[in-house]
Amino acid sequence: MASEIYIINGPNLNLLGEREPEFYGTESLDSITHFTDKLVEKKYPDLVLQWKQSNSEGDIIDWIQEARNSTGLVINPAGYSHTSVAISDALKLLKIPVVEVHLSQVAMREEFRQRRITAMGANVTIEGAGKVAYLLGIEYIQVLEN
């Protein structure tokens, strides 16, 4: 039986590769998705990744709720990390492993980014690993699952 991990990406991540490459690199979200899918398929052929991206807080909350019956959730809430009590509350309702990822080293950025409300709903946070953060999050969930 295949297991399923949701990967939810928040606002402006649809413009990866174009915006602030000094923080986020030059790869697009599609490129990161392809890279991750290819490596995961080799290691976990029965694992299904459900990739989602939205600039809308409501969409993200709906997907978090949808993910509650999956194996786990990897979420990059992006700018909502610092502002969304609603996303944090939705994450806290989950009984599955939740990994929050950030492409950049958030701790080295602006002061207003230091407080991550959404991280309170995650089991673990991975930051500064670039596109590899998604793989690390998936691996974390898979290790807990097995």
C-alpha positions in Angstrom: 0.0 0.0 0.0 1.4 3.4 -1.0 1.9 6.0 1.6 1.4 9.7 0.9 3.1 12.8 2.0 1.8 16.3 1.4 4.2 19.0 0.5 2.6 22.5 0.8 4.4 25.7 -0.3 3.2 29.1 0.6 3.2 32.6 -0.9 5.7 33.7 -3.5 7.3 30.3 -3.8 5.8 30.1 -7.3 8.4 32.7 -8.2 11.4 30.8 -7.0 14.3 31.4 -9.4 13.2 34.9 -10.0 13.0 36.4 -6.5 15.9 37.1 -4.2 18.3 34.5 -5.6 20.8 35.4 -3.0 18.5 33.8 -0.4 16.5 31.3 -2.4 18.8 30.3 -5.2 18.0 30.2 -8.9 15.9 27.1 -9.2 12.2 27.2 -9.8 9.7 25.3 -7.6 9.1 23.0 -10.6 12.8 22.2 -10.7 12.9 21.5 -7.0 9.8 19.3 -7.3 11.3 17.3 -10.2 14.6 16.9 -8.3 12.8 15.7 -5.2 10.4 13.4 -7.0 13.2 11.8 -8.9 15.3 11.0 -5.8 12.3 9.9 -3.7 11.0 7.6 -6.4 14.3 5.7 -6.4 14.4 5.3 -2.6 10.6 5.0 -1.8 8.9 3.7 -5.0 5.5 3.3 -3.1 5.6 6.9 -1.7 3.2 9.4 -3.3 4.1 13.1 -3.0 1.2 15.6 -3.2 2.8 18.9 -4.1 0.7 22.1 -3.5 1.5 25.8 -3.7 -0.7 28.8 -3.1 -0.4 32.5 -2.3 -3.7 32.1 -0.4 -3.8 31.4 3.3 -7.2 29.7 3.0 -6.0 27.2 0.3 -3.0 26.3 2.6 -5.3 25.7 5.6 -7.7 23.5 3.4 -4.7 21.4 2.2 -3.4 21.0 5.8 -6.8 19.7 6.8 -6.8 17.4 3.7 -3.4 16.1 4.7 -4.6 14.8 8.1 -5.2 11.3 6.7 -1.8 11.1 5.0 1.6 9.8 6.3 3.0 13.2 6.9 3.3 16.8 5.9 6.3 18.9 4.8 5.3 22.6 4.7 7.2 25.7 3.6 4.8 28.4 4.9 7.1 31.1 3.5 6.0 34.6 4.6 3.0 33.1 6.5 5.5 31.6 9.0 5.7 34.9 10.8 2.1 36.0 10.6 -0.4 33.1 10.4 -2.0 32.0 13.6 -4.6 30.2 11.5 -2.0 28.1 9.7 -0.3 27.3 13.1 -3.6 26.3 14.6 -4.4 24.0 11.6 -1.0 22.4 11.9 -1.5 21.8 15.7 -4.7 19.8 14.9 -2.7 17.2 12.9 -1.8 13.8 14.4 0.8 13.1 11.7 4.4 14.2 11.5 4.8 17.8 10.4 8.1 19.2 9.1 8.5 22.9 8.5 11.1 23.7 5.9 12.8 26.9 4.8 15.2 27.2 1.8 17.1 30.0 3.4 18.9 30.3 6.7 16.0 32.2 8.4 18.0 32.8 11.6 20.5 34.9 9.5 17.8 37.1 8.0 15.8 40.2 9.1 14.7 40.4 12.7 11.0 40.2 11.9 11.6 36.7 10.4 13.0 35.4 13.7 9.6 34.6 15.1 8.0 31.7 13.3 4.4 31.2 14.5 3.8 28.2 12.3 6.9 26.3 13.7 4.9 25.8 16.9 2.7 23.3 14.9 5.7 21.4 13.5 7.6 18.4 15.0 10.8 19.7 13.5 12.1 22.6 11.5 14.7 22.4 8.7 16.2 25.6 7.4 19.1 26.7 5.2 19.5 23.5 3.3 18.0 24.9 0.1 16.1 22.3 -2.0 17.5 19.5 0.1 15.3 20.6 3.0 12.4 18.9 1.3 14.3 15.6 1.0 15.3 15.8 4.6 11.7 16.5 5.7 10.5 13.5 3.7 13.2 11.3 5.1 12.3 12.4 8.6 8.7 11.3 8.1 9.7 8.0 6.4 12.0 7.1 9.3 9.2 7.7 11.8 6.8 5.7 9.6 9.1 2.6 9.5 
